[in-house]
Amino acid sequence: MSSLQVLVVDDEPAIRQIIAANLTRAGHSVALAGGGHEALKRLMKGDVDVALCDLNMPDLTGIDVIRQARSMGVETTFILMTAYSSVDTAIEAMKLGAFDYMIKPVRSEELLQRLLQIGELRGLKGENDALRKLVVGSGDDLCPSASPAMRAVDRLVGKVAPTDSTVLITGESGTGKGVVARRIHQQSQRAAQPFIPVNCGAIPENLIESEFFGHTKGAFTGADKARKGLFLEADRGTIFLDEIGELPLGLQVKLLHVLEAKEIRPLGSEQVRKVDVRIVAATNRDLRTMAAEGRFREDLYFRLSGFHIHVPSLRERPDDLPALVRFLLQRGASRFGLTPAPQPDAEAEDILVNHDWPGNVRELENVLHRAMILAEDGRITVADLPPQLTPVVAAAPAAGVPGLAPPLIDGPLRDQVRHFENSLILRAIEDSGGDRRLAAQRLGIGLSSLYRKLEEFANSPPTIAP
């Protein structure tokens, strides 16, 4: 059962204490109020999930408490406690928004059942709110992998997902660490519960604690209403802390406490809240080195890295590139409403699958999206790819022919042949008005071969003595 923050309101101390003890044993956080005015003061903080309120009290009735709380914008769920003679009044209170009423003396089992129902309803509402705010990926994030490196990642995901183990995912920017985190959640026993991704580097440092753990109304300047916090949003589910290496040291201490005690305390609240959250973290930084240098807490690093998954770069899994290109094109076509999905011609595909992709999958997907927009008649050509993927190599000017091939000079035959070949390619490009496809056709070679020769000459020019 989800832990709730419950306020017990009754003018009889013995009743308050008995109910509080039963709720605390069941795992709920409990606050007490001896009357209506005291209850309203506590409710104004905005962090109470359920108020169990007596109907008849000396200062205010339960109906008065509900009416004033609603007028102040308090969204707490109310359960009224009443005697038999007051049932009609309790029903009237339900018309004002009370969830239910219970006959005194309140039976513990019945109360816990009501709280279970409320927790389930609040959980559904929280999940719906989160889904409206977040695009929680589905199976369309999965691309079949042919490389041994990614098959090893798949095996680790399959092993750790059914457990509740904390997971640390590492890898270069753009490798798909977020996709791996979501797969862990989807294959876990928490799959039906919220998955809340958080970019730790995108939240201003002065707001991180409030974003993580929530706050009460008036906890700080500008806190005009209570906020639940991301850990409570993720209760019973998974929270994905991306870029965990950017988390300030002060928050690292509090995150360690959450891992160890499974509880949080919202800013401005005296009450701790139990949370049942699985933590999956990711980073492109070397946390071990950061810990050794005092820039990341060593104890937190060891807690996070109990199960480590490293996502390889595209350079480490070239076998996946052809299938990944097709997969990303198909997914992009669905997003852009293109039918059928544009496809690269042979030359463009050759460049795509042989590029190093320093930005990994994210860079590849961005390049393909651009190419799909520019493509004509459903065909992606080299002209649709960005210039950095298709470099032009400059050469020394030719003697007697300005801007063209260099003269023949002394040197090994192999180097002279490469030098002369490059000059012919450059001349063909110039004669074709800069159209490299036409130049390749005139030379009788494929466009990919032309680019490869230019790149080879740029990266390893021949050594020729003047």
Order of alpha helices (4+ residues) and beta strands (2+ residues): beta-alpha-beta-alpha-beta-alpha-beta-alpha-beta-alpha-alpha-beta-alpha-beta-alpha-alpha-beta-alpha-beta-beta-beta-alpha-alpha-beta-alpha-beta-alpha-alpha-beta-alpha-alpha-alpha
